[in-house]
Amino acid sequence: MFLQGMLASIVVGSDLYMILTGFLCCNKVLGRDFYLSGVKVLLSYVFFSLVTIVVNIHVFHTGMTWMSGLAGILSFSTIPYAWYIEMWIGLFLLAPFLNIWYKALPSKRVKLYLIGLLFALTALPDFFNRYGLYIVPKYWENVYPLAFYFSGCFIREYRPQIPRRILWTTLLAIILISPSVTLLIGHDTFLHFIGDRNGIFIATLALCIFLAFYGRDVKSKFLKGLFKIISLRSLDIFLCSAIFDYYLYPLFQEHFYVDQPQYGLFYFIIVTLIFVICFIIASLKRVVFDFIGHCLRAMDVNIALQSHG
């Protein structure tokens, strides 16, 4: 249970996406080409929303209908993880203007002040406003994607190099917090004490992981190729995984669950299975989109339907 609690603390996928968005988009400028580059994300979202509807209706029989599923595409509810796409749309549209704001700041110190202020506004409420307490203002809490975006911009510009022993020590200390607190107070269920994705602990955790890996030079051609293949499918795997997350975990608990230690072992089997299934589906989607793109180019319509590295 203690080890599972440590794993449960590493919920930083979305935070890493936001930091990476700032890292990759910090030099983008306002223009037609930039905004057209976002079409491929929306197409992936619509495609996997339709896949989710078909699977829920005809395979898992969850009670979803075509009417509710199609309506859910607009409300970002058909795919349970689609909140990220809803957030991304605004962040993408604002990116050129955020870049103007960031580049207009006169010095490294002022940029750090901005990032620190944004983290204070968005992370402190998650920590202090708990258990019936309301200590700090939380009105601006939901602008935390800006804090991560500007962090990515800052890392891209200044390339900070923090010793990895410090980063990994900080990471280990953070993931020990929740299981340790749960154990010390003898709570009968796991306490996710470190808070939400925008909280001070998980935000710090995401930054440590990003800083530990962003500058690594992968020399192996095989690994470079593997990372490229996965990265080109990462968004599709993410959108697709919700279907199987919401089916396979309950299925395992219903038919195979015996005790908690066993769940810890099966976790790696389930995660691997979901990844393989979603990778295959994402690869098939790329084949379909490549064919559609070929047909469009034959009609002199040049729109990038997906990334090719």
Secondary structure as a PSIPRED ss2 file (coil, helix, strand):
# PSIPRED VFORMAT (PSIPRED V4.0)

   1 M C   1.000  0.000  0.000
   2 F H   0.000  1.000  0.000
   3 L H   0.000  1.000  0.000
   4 Q H   0.000  1.000  0.000
   5 G H   0.000  1.000  0.000
   6 M H   0.000  1.000  0.000
   7 L H   0.000  1.000  0.000
   8 A H   0.000  1.000  0.000
   9 S C   1.000  0.000  0.000
  10 I C   1.000  0.000  0.000
  11 V C   1.000  0.000  0.000
  12 V C   1.000  0.000  0.000
  13 G H   0.000  1.000  0.000
  14 S H   0.000  1.000  0.000
  15 D H   0.000  1.000  0.000
  16 L H   0.000  1.000  0.000
  17 Y H   0.000  1.000  0.000
  18 M H   0.000  1.000  0.000
  19 I H   0.000  1.000  0.000
  20 L H   0.000  1.000  0.000
  21 T H   0.000  1.000  0.000
  22 G H   0.000  1.000  0.000
  23 F H   0.000  1.000  0.000
  24 L H   0.000  1.000  0.000
  25 C H   0.000  1.000  0.000
  26 C C   1.000  0.000  0.000
  27 N C   1.000  0.000  0.000
  28 K C   1.000  0.000  0.000
  29 V C   1.000  0.000  0.000
  30 L C   1.000  0.000  0.000
  31 G C   1.000  0.000  0.000
  32 R H   0.000  1.000  0.000
  33 D H   0.000  1.000  0.000
  34 F H   0.000  1.000  0.000
  35 Y H   0.000  1.000  0.000
  36 L H   0.000  1.000  0.000
  37 S C   1.000  0.000  0.000
  38 G C   1.000  0.000  0.000
  39 V H   0.000  1.000  0.000
  40 K H   0.000  1.000  0.000
  41 V H   0.000  1.000  0.000
  42 L H   0.000  1.000  0.000
  43 L H   0.000  1.000  0.000
  44 S H   0.000  1.000  0.000
  45 Y H   0.000  1.000  0.000
  46 V H   0.000  1.000  0.000
  47 F H   0.000  1.000  0.000
  48 F H   0.000  1.000  0.000
  49 S H   0.000  1.000  0.000
  50 L H   0.000  1.000  0.000
  51 V H   0.000  1.000  0.000
  52 T H   0.000  1.000  0.000
  53 I H   0.000  1.000  0.000
  54 V H   0.000  1.000  0.000
  55 V H   0.000  1.000  0.000
  56 N H   0.000  1.000  0.000
  57 I H   0.000  1.000  0.000
  58 H H   0.000  1.000  0.000
  59 V C   1.000  0.000  0.000
  60 F C   1.000  0.000  0.000
  61 H C   1.000  0.000  0.000
  62 T C   1.000  0.000  0.000
  63 G C   1.000  0.000  0.000
  64 M C   1.000  0.000  0.000
  65 T C   1.000  0.000  0.000
  66 W H   0.000  1.000  0.000
  67 M H   0.000  1.000  0.000
  68 S H   0.000  1.000  0.000
  69 G H   0.000  1.000  0.000
  70 L H   0.000  1.000  0.000
  71 A H   0.000  1.000  0.000
  72 G H   0.000  1.000  0.000
  73 I H   0.000  1.000  0.000
  74 L H   0.000  1.000  0.000
  75 S H   0.000  1.000  0.000
  76 F C   1.000  0.000  0.000
  77 S C   1.000  0.000  0.000
  78 T C   1.000  0.000  0.000
  79 I C   1.000  0.000  0.000
  80 P C   1.000  0.000  0.000
  81 Y C   1.000  0.000  0.000
  82 A C   1.000  0.000  0.000
  83 W H   0.000  1.000  0.000
  84 Y H   0.000  1.000  0.000
  85 I H   0.000  1.000  0.000
  86 E H   0.000  1.000  0.000
  87 M H   0.000  1.000  0.000
  88 W H   0.000  1.000  0.000
  89 I H   0.000  1.000  0.000
  90 G H   0.000  1.000  0.000
  91 L H   0.000  1.000  0.000
  92 F H   0.000  1.000  0.000
  93 L H   0.000  1.000  0.000
  94 L H   0.000  1.000  0.000
  95 A H   0.000  1.000  0.000
  96 P H   0.000  1.000  0.000
  97 F H   0.000  1.000  0.000
  98 L H   0.000  1.000  0.000
  99 N H   0.000  1.000  0.000
 100 I H   0.000  1.000  0.000
 101 W H   0.000  1.000  0.000
 102 Y H   0.000  1.000  0.000
 103 K H   0.000  1.000  0.000
 104 A H   0.000  1.000  0.000
 105 L C   1.000  0.000  0.000
 106 P C   1.000  0.000  0.000
 107 S C   1.000  0.000  0.000
 108 K H   0.000  1.000  0.000
 109 R H   0.000  1.000  0.000
 110 V H   0.000  1.000  0.000
 111 K H   0.000  1.000  0.000
 112 L H   0.000  1.000  0.000
 113 Y H   0.000  1.000  0.000
 114 L H   0.000  1.000  0.000
 115 I H   0.000  1.000  0.000
 116 G H   0.000  1.000  0.000
 117 L H   0.000  1.000  0.000
 118 L H   0.000  1.000  0.000
 119 F H   0.000  1.000  0.000
 120 A H   0.000  1.000  0.000
 121 L H   0.000  1.000  0.000
 122 T H   0.000  1.000  0.000
 123 A H   0.000  1.000  0.000
 124 L H   0.000  1.000  0.000
 125 P H   0.000  1.000  0.000
 126 D H   0.000  1.000  0.000
 127 F H   0.000  1.000  0.000
 128 F H   0.000  1.000  0.000
 129 N C   1.000  0.000  0.000
 130 R C   1.000  0.000  0.000
 131 Y C   1.000  0.000  0.000
 132 G C   1.000  0.000  0.000
 133 L C   1.000  0.000  0.000
 134 Y C   1.000  0.000  0.000
 135 I C   1.000  0.000  0.000
 136 V C   1.000  0.000  0.000
 137 P C   1.000  0.000  0.000
 138 K C   1.000  0.000  0.000
 139 Y C   1.000  0.000  0.000
 140 W C   1.000  0.000  0.000
 141 E H   0.000  1.000  0.000
 142 N H   0.000  1.000  0.000
 143 V H   0.000  1.000  0.000
 144 Y H   0.000  1.000  0.000
 145 P H   0.000  1.000  0.000
 146 L H   0.000  1.000  0.000
 147 A H   0.000  1.000  0.000
 148 F H   0.000  1.000  0.000
 149 Y H   0.000  1.000  0.000
 150 F H   0.000  1.000  0.000
 151 S H   0.000  1.000  0.000
 152 G H   0.000  1.000  0.000
 153 C H   0.000  1.000  0.000
 154 F H   0.000  1.000  0.000
 155 I H   0.000  1.000  0.000
 156 R H   0.000  1.000  0.000
 157 E H   0.000  1.000  0.000
 158 Y H   0.000  1.000  0.000
 159 R C   1.000  0.000  0.000
 160 P C   1.000  0.000  0.000
 161 Q C   1.000  0.000  0.000
 162 I C   1.000  0.000  0.000
 163 P C   1.000  0.000  0.000
 164 R H   0.000  1.000  0.000
 165 R H   0.000  1.000  0.000
 166 I H   0.000  1.000  0.000
 167 L H   0.000  1.000  0.000
 168 W H   0.000  1.000  0.000
 169 T H   0.000  1.000  0.000
 170 T H   0.000  1.000  0.000
 171 L H   0.000  1.000  0.000
 172 L H   0.000  1.000  0.000
 173 A H   0.000  1.000  0.000
 174 I H   0.000  1.000  0.000
 175 I H   0.000  1.000  0.000
 176 L C   1.000  0.000  0.000
 177 I H   0.000  1.000  0.000
 178 S H   0.000  1.000  0.000
 179 P H   0.000  1.000  0.000
 180 S H   0.000  1.000  0.000
 181 V H   0.000  1.000  0.000
 182 T H   0.000  1.000  0.000
 183 L H   0.000  1.000  0.000
 184 L H   0.000  1.000  0.000
 185 I H   0.000  1.000  0.000
 186 G C   1.000  0.000  0.000
 187 H C   1.000  0.000  0.000
 188 D C   1.000  0.000  0.000
 189 T C   1.000  0.000  0.000
 190 F C   1.000  0.000  0.000
 191 L C   1.000  0.000  0.000
 192 H C   1.000  0.000  0.000
 193 F C   1.000  0.000  0.000
 194 I C   1.000  0.000  0.000
 195 G C   1.000  0.000  0.000
 196 D C   1.000  0.000  0.000
 197 R C   1.000  0.000  0.000
 198 N C   1.000  0.000  0.000
 199 G C   1.000  0.000  0.000
 200 I H   0.000  1.000  0.000
 201 F H   0.000  1.000  0.000
 202 I H   0.000  1.000  0.000
 203 A H   0.000  1.000  0.000
 204 T H   0.000  1.000  0.000
 205 L H   0.000  1.000  0.000
 206 A H   0.000  1.000  0.000
 207 L H   0.000  1.000  0.000
 208 C H   0.000  1.000  0.000
 209 I H   0.000  1.000  0.000
 210 F H   0.000  1.000  0.000
 211 L H   0.000  1.000  0.000
 212 A H   0.000  1.000  0.000
 213 F H   0.000  1.000  0.000
 214 Y C   1.000  0.000  0.000
 215 G C   1.000  0.000  0.000
 216 R C   1.000  0.000  0.000
 217 D C   1.000  0.000  0.000
 218 V C   1.000  0.000  0.000
 219 K C   1.000  0.000  0.000
 220 S C   1.000  0.000  0.000
 221 K H   0.000  1.000  0.000
 222 F H   0.000  1.000  0.000
 223 L H   0.000  1.000  0.000
 224 K H   0.000  1.000  0.000
 225 G H   0.000  1.000  0.000
 226 L H   0.000  1.000  0.000
 227 F H   0.000  1.000  0.000
 228 K H   0.000  1.000  0.000
 229 I H   0.000  1.000  0.000
 230 I H   0.000  1.000  0.000
 231 S H   0.000  1.000  0.000
 232 L H   0.000  1.000  0.000
 233 R H   0.000  1.000  0.000
 234 S H   0.000  1.000  0.000
 235 L H   0.000  1.000  0.000
 236 D H   0.000  1.000  0.000
 237 I H   0.000  1.000  0.000
 238 F H   0.000  1.000  0.000
 239 L H   0.000  1.000  0.000
 240 C H   0.000  1.000  0.000
 241 S H   0.000  1.000  0.000
 242 A H   0.000  1.000  0.000
 243 I H   0.000  1.000  0.000
 244 F H   0.000  1.000  0.000
 245 D H   0.000  1.000  0.000
 246 Y H   0.000  1.000  0.000
 247 Y H   0.000  1.000  0.000
 248 L H   0.000  1.000  0.000
 249 Y H   0.000  1.000  0.000
 250 P H   0.000  1.000  0.000
 251 L H   0.000  1.000  0.000
 252 F H   0.000  1.000  0.000
 253 Q H   0.000  1.000  0.000
 254 E H   0.000  1.000  0.000
 255 H H   0.000  1.000  0.000
 256 F C   1.000  0.000  0.000
 257 Y C   1.000  0.000  0.000
 258 V C   1.000  0.000  0.000
 259 D C   1.000  0.000  0.000
 260 Q H   0.000  1.000  0.000
 261 P H   0.000  1.000  0.000
 262 Q H   0.000  1.000  0.000
 263 Y H   0.000  1.000  0.000
 264 G H   0.000  1.000  0.000
 265 L H   0.000  1.000  0.000
 266 F H   0.000  1.000  0.000
 267 Y H   0.000  1.000  0.000
 268 F H   0.000  1.000  0.000
 269 I H   0.000  1.000  0.000
 270 I H   0.000  1.000  0.000
 271 V H   0.000  1.000  0.000
 272 T H   0.000  1.000  0.000
 273 L H   0.000  1.000  0.000
 274 I H   0.000  1.000  0.000
 275 F H   0.000  1.000  0.000
 276 V H   0.000  1.000  0.000
 277 I H   0.000  1.000  0.000
 278 C H   0.000  1.000  0.000
 279 F H   0.000  1.000  0.000
 280 I H   0.000  1.000  0.000
 281 I H   0.000  1.000  0.000
 282 A H   0.000  1.000  0.000
 283 S H   0.000  1.000  0.000
 284 L H   0.000  1.000  0.000
 285 K H   0.000  1.000  0.000
 286 R H   0.000  1.000  0.000
 287 V H   0.000  1.000  0.000
 288 V H   0.000  1.000  0.000
 289 F H   0.000  1.000  0.000
 290 D H   0.000  1.000  0.000
 291 F H   0.000  1.000  0.000
 292 I H   0.000  1.000  0.000
 293 G H   0.000  1.000  0.000
 294 H H   0.000  1.000  0.000
 295 C H   0.000  1.000  0.000
 296 L H   0.000  1.000  0.000
 297 R H   0.000  1.000  0.000
 298 A H   0.000  1.000  0.000
 299 M C   1.000  0.000  0.000
 300 D C   1.000  0.000  0.000
 301 V C   1.000  0.000  0.000
 302 N C   1.000  0.000  0.000
 303 I C   1.000  0.000  0.000
 304 A C   1.000  0.000  0.000
 305 L C   1.000  0.000  0.000
 306 Q C   1.000  0.000  0.000
 307 S C   1.000  0.000  0.000
 308 H C   1.000  0.000  0.000
 309 G C   1.000  0.000  0.000
